[in-house]
């Protein structure tokens, strides 16, 4: 038997084809949408996870479930894993599974993990799962790395349309010959995604079930809830909160091309904005149009402009966020444009780097703190782009050492 076959028995209750179509094997943490568009996630073990966690004898088979895969039966806890989206890597790190990490296709920059003592290699040092300049997904890499579980939504491989030569049969081959899939496309909803999209903590709970790490999961839930309670209790009245102009990091201020986004969209990439109840300055029509110029931005004239993914901006010689590179790419062109220089956010120095779209429970804590400080500096302390991700101790909104302890298993 191969190594992964010793760990993985099979997908229970649905063939892959049914799973890819949207099998509902297992609910994941229940998620409710609140009146303000935010998330309310129930985390009590009322979905079968607690029963699984109670039978934790080493080597004993158990099951875990996630939409669209269905129920997966494991012979033992997977020791090695890979993913495509960095949010899933973050979840696994939070569950103490850093050592089993093989690669990710869209990884979160390592500097986000420095405050927590986690050594995470940069993207260029990781084995690529695909070659988007030609060749598409690499089937050979899946075989060579030979993970015990693949933390991906299987539909992501053949339904995004990124690789015309890869179809559902290729995905089935990987599942049969390499390892089971266990994941959900939950950063944002894509066209193929007509089934449940998990919240961050809903997906995190599913993964905790697969790795049998309920205690670490619950410890992060407590830390997350404490942070949100602290921040939300100190927000100004709703009528005094700013509406922001959120633009995609692919925007090009030098050419006057901007891509408006909505702060309340579903998916974990917008979680910091939803949790702080950040309203969008852009109309639905403007967002639907997909593109705007300086004149259209000035018509809206948001008091704050935030560049989504902007906190991942690095300079040529920098391993971490570069405030100078961010300014050169986004802020300076606005200041030098005749119309852009009239924007209130530009004149008041309130063009900020936005959250990195890939985030799990660890990075989300850091980015929620960052958003609070950017939007409400008088209440939470001013965001310092020159020192991020380091934050003075008296301005921290959550305990970094507690994160380290949970990851290390001291829950």
C-alpha positions as CSV (number, residue, x, y, z in Angstrom):
1,X,0.0,0.0,0.0
2,X,1.2,3.5,-0.7
3,X,1.7,5.9,2.1
4,X,-1.5,7.9,1.4
5,X,-3.5,4.8,1.1
6,X,-2.6,3.9,4.6
7,X,-4.0,7.2,5.7
8,X,-7.0,7.5,3.4
9,X,-9.8,4.9,3.0
10,X,-12.2,6.6,0.7
11,X,-15.0,9.1,0.0
12,X,-18.1,7.9,1.7
13,X,-21.7,8.5,0.6
14,X,-21.0,10.0,-2.8
15,X,-18.9,9.3,-5.9
16,X,-16.6,12.1,-6.9
17,X,-18.8,13.1,-9.8
18,X,-21.7,13.7,-7.4
19,X,-19.4,15.5,-5.0
20,X,-18.2,17.8,-7.7
21,X,-21.7,18.7,-8.6
22,X,-22.3,19.8,-5.0
23,X,-22.7,16.8,-2.6
24,X,-23.9,18.0,0.8
25,X,-22.1,15.4,3.0
26,X,-21.6,17.4,6.2
27,X,-22.7,20.9,7.0
28,X,-19.6,22.5,8.5
29,X,-20.1,25.3,11.1
30,X,-23.5,26.9,10.7
31,X,-23.4,30.4,9.3
32,X,-26.0,33.0,9.6
33,X,-26.0,36.4,7.9
34,X,-26.7,39.2,10.3
35,X,-28.8,42.3,9.6
36,X,-25.7,44.3,8.8
37,X,-24.4,41.7,6.3
38,X,-21.8,40.3,8.7
39,X,-21.2,36.7,9.7
40,X,-22.5,34.9,12.8
41,X,-20.9,31.5,13.1
42,X,-22.1,28.8,15.5
43,X,-19.1,26.9,16.8
44,X,-20.7,24.4,19.2
45,X,-20.1,20.8,18.1
46,X,-23.7,20.2,17.0
47,X,-22.8,19.0,13.5
48,X,-21.2,15.6,14.2
49,X,-17.7,16.9,14.7
50,X,-17.7,16.3,18.4
51,X,-18.5,12.6,17.9
52,X,-15.5,12.3,15.5
53,X,-13.2,14.1,17.9
54,X,-14.2,11.9,20.8
55,X,-12.7,8.8,19.0
56,X,-9.1,9.9,18.7
57,X,-7.2,6.7,19.2
58,X,-4.1,6.7,17.0
59,X,-4.7,4.7,13.8
60,X,-8.4,4.4,14.3
61,X,-10.4,5.3,11.2
62,X,-12.7,8.3,11.3
63,X,-14.6,10.5,8.9
64,X,-14.7,14.2,8.1
65,X,-16.9,16.0,5.7
66,X,-17.0,19.2,3.6
67,X,-19.1,20.5,0.7
68,X,-18.6,19.7,-2.2
69,X,-16.4,16.7,-1.5
70,X,-18.8,14.9,0.9
71,X,-17.7,12.6,3.6
72,X,-14.1,11.3,3.6
73,X,-12.9,8.4,5.7
74,X,-9.4,8.5,7.0
75,X,-7.4,5.6,8.4
76,X,-5.2,8.0,10.4
77,X,-4.6,11.7,10.7
78,X,-3.0,13.0,7.5
79,X,0.7,13.9,8.0
80,X,1.4,15.7,4.8
81,X,-0.7,18.1,2.8
82,X,-0.8,20.7,0.0
83,X,-3.2,23.4,-1.1
84,X,-3.6,26.0,-3.7
85,X,-5.1,28.9,-1.8
86,X,-3.0,30.2,1.1
87,X,-6.0,30.6,3.4
88,X,-6.2,26.9,3.7
89,X,-2.5,26.8,4.6
90,X,-3.1,29.4,7.3
91,X,-5.9,27.2,8.7
92,X,-3.6,24.2,8.8
93,X,-0.8,26.2,10.4
94,X,-3.3,27.3,13.1
95,X,-4.0,23.7,13.8
96,X,-0.3,22.9,14.4
97,X,0.3,21.3,11.0
98,X,3.1,23.5,9.7
99,X,5.6,20.5,9.5
100,X,3.4,18.6,7.0
101,X,3.1,21.6,4.5
102,X,4.4,20.6,1.0
103,X,3.3,23.6,-1.1
104,X,0.7,26.1,-2.0
105,X,0.0,27.8,-5.3
106,X,-1.1,31.1,-4.0
107,X,0.6,31.5,-0.7
108,X,0.4,34.2,1.9
109,X,3.7,36.1,2.2
110,X,5.9,34.8,5.1
111,X,6.2,38.1,6.8
112,X,2.6,37.9,8.0
113,X,3.8,35.0,10.3
114,X,6.9,36.6,11.8
115,X,5.0,37.9,14.8
116,X,4.0,34.4,15.6
117,X,7.3,32.7,15.2
118,X,6.3,30.6,12.1
119,X,8.8,30.1,9.4
120,X,7.0,30.2,6.1
121,X,8.9,30.1,2.8
122,X,8.2,32.7,0.1
123,X,6.2,31.7,-3.0
124,X,9.3,31.4,-5.2
125,X,10.7,28.7,-3.0
126,X,7.6,26.6,-3.2
127,X,6.9,23.9,-5.8
128,X,4.5,25.3,-8.4
129,X,1.2,23.4,-8.9
130,X,0.7,25.1,-12.2
131,X,2.4,27.0,-14.9
132,X,0.1,29.8,-16.0
133,X,2.4,31.1,-18.7
134,X,1.9,27.8,-20.5
135,X,1.0,24.2,-19.5
136,X,-1.6,24.8,-16.8
137,X,-2.0,22.5,-13.9
138,X,0.9,20.1,-13.3
139,X,-0.4,16.6,-12.8
140,X,3.2,15.4,-12.2
141,X,3.7,17.7,-9.2
142,X,0.7,16.1,-7.4
143,X,2.3,12.7,-8.0
144,X,5.8,13.8,-7.0
145,X,4.8,15.5,-3.8
146,X,2.5,12.6,-2.9
147,X,0.5,14.4,-0.1
148,X,-1.8,12.5,2.2
149,X,-4.6,15.0,1.7
150,X,-5.2,17.9,-0.8
151,X,-6.8,20.9,0.8
152,X,-8.6,22.1,-2.3
153,X,-12.1,22.3,-3.7
154,X,-11.8,19.7,-6.5
155,X,-14.0,21.9,-8.7
156,X,-11.3,24.5,-8.6
157,X,-9.1,22.4,-10.9
158,X,-11.5,21.9,-13.8
159,X,-14.2,24.5,-13.4
160,X,-12.3,27.8,-13.2
161,X,-11.5,27.6,-17.0
162,X,-7.9,28.4,-16.3
163,X,-6.7,25.2,-18.0
164,X,-8.6,24.0,-21.1
165,X,-6.8,20.7,-21.1
166,X,-7.8,19.7,-17.6
167,X,-11.2,18.2,-17.1
168,X,-13.1,16.4,-14.4
169,X,-11.5,13.0,-15.3
170,X,-8.1,14.5,-14.5
171,X,-9.3,15.6,-11.1
172,X,-10.7,12.1,-10.5
173,X,-7.4,10.6,-11.4
174,X,-5.6,12.7,-8.8
175,X,-8.2,11.7,-6.2
176,X,-7.9,8.0,-7.0
177,X,-4.1,7.8,-7.3
178,X,-2.7,10.5,-5.1
179,X,-4.9,11.7,-2.2
180,X,-8.4,12.8,-1.3
181,X,-9.5,16.3,-1.8
182,X,-10.8,18.2,1.3
183,X,-11.6,21.9,0.7
184,X,-14.1,24.4,-0.4
185,X,-13.6,27.4,-2.7
186,X,-14.4,30.0,0.0
187,X,-12.2,33.0,-0.7
188,X,-14.9,34.3,-3.0
189,X,-17.8,32.9,-5.0
190,X,-16.8,32.0,-8.5
191,X,-19.2,31.2,-11.4
192,X,-19.0,27.4,-11.0
193,X,-19.7,27.7,-7.2
194,X,-23.4,27.0,-6.9
195,X,-23.2,25.2,-3.6
196,X,-22.4,26.2,0.0
197,X,-19.6,28.7,0.4
198,X,-18.2,28.4,3.9
199,X,-17.3,31.3,6.1
200,X,-13.6,31.3,7.3
201,X,-14.4,29.7,10.6
202,X,-16.9,27.3,9.0
203,X,-14.2,26.0,6.8
204,X,-11.7,26.0,9.7
205,X,-14.0,23.8,11.7
206,X,-14.3,21.3,8.8
207,X,-10.5,21.2,8.6
208,X,-10.1,20.8,12.4
209,X,-12.4,17.7,12.0
210,X,-10.1,16.3,9.3
211,X,-7.0,16.9,11.4
212,X,-8.7,16.0,14.7
213,X,-7.7,19.3,16.2
214,X,-10.9,20.4,17.9
215,X,-9.2,22.0,20.9
216,X,-6.9,24.2,18.8
217,X,-9.9,25.2,16.7
218,X,-12.0,26.2,19.7
219,X,-9.1,28.1,21.2
220,X,-8.9,30.2,18.0
221,X,-12.6,30.7,18.1
222,X,-12.3,32.2,21.6
223,X,-9.4,34.5,20.6
224,X,-11.3,35.6,17.4
225,X,-14.5,36.3,19.3
226,X,-12.6,38.3,22.0
227,X,-11.0,40.5,19.3
228,X,-14.3,41.1,17.5
229,X,-16.1,41.9,20.8
230,X,-13.3,44.4,21.7
231,X,-13.3,46.1,18.3
232,X,-17.0,46.2,17.7
233,X,-17.7,47.6,21.2
234,X,-15.4,50.6,20.4
235,X,-16.7,51.5,17.0
236,X,-18.4,54.8,16.6
237,X,-22.2,55.0,15.9
238,X,-23.1,53.7,12.5
239,X,-23.9,57.2,11.1
240,X,-20.4,58.3,12.0
241,X,-18.6,55.5,10.3
242,X,-16.8,56.2,7.0
243,X,-17.7,54.7,3.6
244,X,-14.6,53.6,1.9
245,X,-13.6,53.3,-1.8
246,X,-12.2,49.8,-2.0
247,X,-10.3,49.1,-5.2
248,X,-8.6,46.0,-6.4
249,X,-4.9,45.7,-6.2
250,X,-4.9,45.2,-10.0
251,X,-5.9,48.9,-10.4
252,X,-3.4,51.1,-12.2
253,X,-3.5,54.7,-10.9
254,X,-0.7,55.7,-13.4
255,X,-3.1,54.9,-16.3
256,X,-6.2,56.0,-14.4
257,X,-7.8,52.6,-14.3
258,X,-9.5,51.4,-11.2
259,X,-11.5,48.3,-10.3
260,X,-14.2,49.0,-7.6
261,X,-15.0,46.3,-5.1
262,X,-17.8,45.8,-2.6
263,X,-16.8,45.6,1.1
264,X,-19.6,43.3,2.0
265,X,-19.1,40.5,-0.6
266,X,-19.1,36.9,0.7
267,X,-15.9,35.0,1.1
268,X,-13.0,35.1,3.5
269,X,-11.2,37.8,1.6
270,X,-13.7,40.4,2.7
271,X,-14.1,39.2,6.3
272,X,-12.2,42.1,8.0
273,X,-14.5,44.7,6.2
274,X,-17.6,42.8,7.1
275,X,-16.6,42.3,10.7
276,X,-16.0,46.0,11.1
277,X,-19.2,46.7,9.2
278,X,-17.4,48.8,6.6
279,X,-19.7,50.2,4.0
280,X,-18.8,50.7,0.4
281,X,-18.7,54.2,-1.1
282,X,-19.3,52.8,-4.6
283,X,-22.8,52.2,-6.0
284,X,-23.9,48.7,-7.1
285,X,-23.9,49.9,-10.7
286,X,-20.3,51.2,-10.4
287,X,-19.1,48.0,-8.9
288,X,-21.0,46.0,-11.6
289,X,-19.4,48.0,-14.4
290,X,-16.1,46.6,-13.2
291,X,-13.9,49.6,-14.1
292,X,-13.7,53.3,-13.3
293,X,-11.5,56.3,-14.1
294,X,-10.4,59.3,-12.1
295,X,-13.5,61.4,-13.0
296,X,-15.8,58.6,-11.7
297,X,-13.8,58.3,-8.5
298,X,-14.0,62.0,-7.9
299,X,-17.8,62.0,-8.4
300,X,-17.9,59.6,-5.4
301,X,-14.9,61.1,-3.6
302,X,-14.6,58.6,-0.8
303,X,-12.9,59.9,2.3
304,X,-10.8,56.8,2.5
305,X,-9.4,54.7,-0.4
306,X,-8.2,51.2,0.3
307,X,-6.3,49.0,-2.1
308,X,-7.3,45.4,-1.8
309,X,-4.3,43.1,-1.5
310,X,-2.2,46.2,-1.0
311,X,-0.5,45.0,2.2
312,X,1.2,42.4,0.1
313,X,3.1,45.0,-1.9
314,X,6.8,44.4,-1.7
315,X,9.8,46.3,-3.0
316,X,12.6,44.8,-5.1
317,X,14.8,44.1,-2.1
318,X,12.2,43.6,0.5
319,X,10.9,40.4,2.1
320,X,8.0,42.2,3.7
321,X,5.5,45.0,3.0
322,X,7.2,48.0,1.5
323,X,5.5,51.3,2.3
324,X,7.7,53.0,-0.3
325,X,6.8,50.5,-3.0
326,X,3.1,50.9,-2.1
327,X,3.3,54.7,-2.3
328,X,5.2,54.6,-5.6
329,X,2.7,52.2,-7.2
330,X,-0.6,53.6,-5.9
331,X,-0.4,56.9,-4.0
332,X,2.1,59.0,-6.0
333,X,0.4,58.6,-9.3
334,X,-2.8,59.8,-7.7
335,X,-1.1,62.8,-6.3
336,X,0.5,63.7,-9.6
337,X,-2.8,63.3,-11.6
338,X,-4.8,66.5,-12.2
339,X,-8.0,64.9,-11.2
340,X,-6.7,62.3,-8.8
341,X,-5.0,65.0,-6.7
342,X,-8.5,66.4,-6.0
343,X,-9.6,63.3,-4.2
344,X,-10.3,63.9,-0.5
345,X,-8.5,60.6,0.5
346,X,-5.4,61.7,-1.5
347,X,-5.3,65.2,0.0
348,X,-5.8,63.8,3.5
349,X,-3.2,61.0,3.2
350,X,-5.8,58.3,3.6
351,X,-5.0,55.9,0.8
352,X,-4.2,52.7,2.6
353,X,-3.0,49.2,1.8
354,X,-5.9,46.8,2.1
355,X,-6.0,43.3,3.5
356,X,-4.3,40.5,1.7
357,X,-7.1,38.4,0.1
358,X,-5.7,35.1,1.2
359,X,-6.1,34.8,4.9
360,X,-6.9,32.1,7.5
361,X,-7.5,32.5,11.3
362,X,-3.9,33.7,12.0
363,X,-3.6,36.4,9.4
364,X,-7.2,37.4,9.8
365,X,-6.5,38.5,13.4
366,X,-3.6,40.7,12.2
367,X,-5.6,42.2,9.3
368,X,-8.7,42.9,11.5
369,X,-6.4,44.8,13.8
370,X,-4.9,46.6,10.9
371,X,-8.3,47.7,9.4
372,X,-9.4,49.0,12.8
373,X,-6.3,51.1,13.1
374,X,-6.5,52.5,9.5
375,X,-10.2,53.4,9.8
376,X,-10.3,54.6,13.4
377,X,-6.8,55.7,14.4
378,X,-8.0,57.9,17.3
379,X,-9.7,54.9,18.9
380,X,-7.3,52.1,18.1
381,X,-3.9,53.8,17.4
382,X,-2.6,54.8,14.1
383,X,-1.5,52.2,11.6
384,X,2.2,52.4,10.9
385,X,3.0,51.1,7.4
386,X,6.8,51.4,8.0
387,X,6.7,48.8,10.8
388,X,4.0,46.4,9.8
389,X,3.5,43.5,10.7
390,X,5.1,44.7,14.0
391,X,2.7,46.7,16.2
392,X,3.7,48.5,19.4
393,X,2.6,46.4,22.4
394,X,0.3,49.2,23.7
395,X,-1.6,49.3,20.5
396,X,-2.1,45.5,20.0
397,X,-5.7,44.3,20.0
398,X,-4.9,40.6,20.5
399,X,-2.2,38.6,22.3
400,X,0.5,37.4,19.9
401,X,1.8,34.9,22.4
402,X,-1.6,33.4,22.8
403,X,-1.5,32.6,19.0
404,X,2.0,31.0,19.4
405,X,0.7,28.9,22.3
406,X,-2.3,27.6,20.5
407,X,-0.3,26.7,17.4
408,X,2.2,24.9,19.7
409,X,-0.6,23.0,21.3
410,X,-0.8,24.9,24.6
411,X,-4.5,25.4,24.5
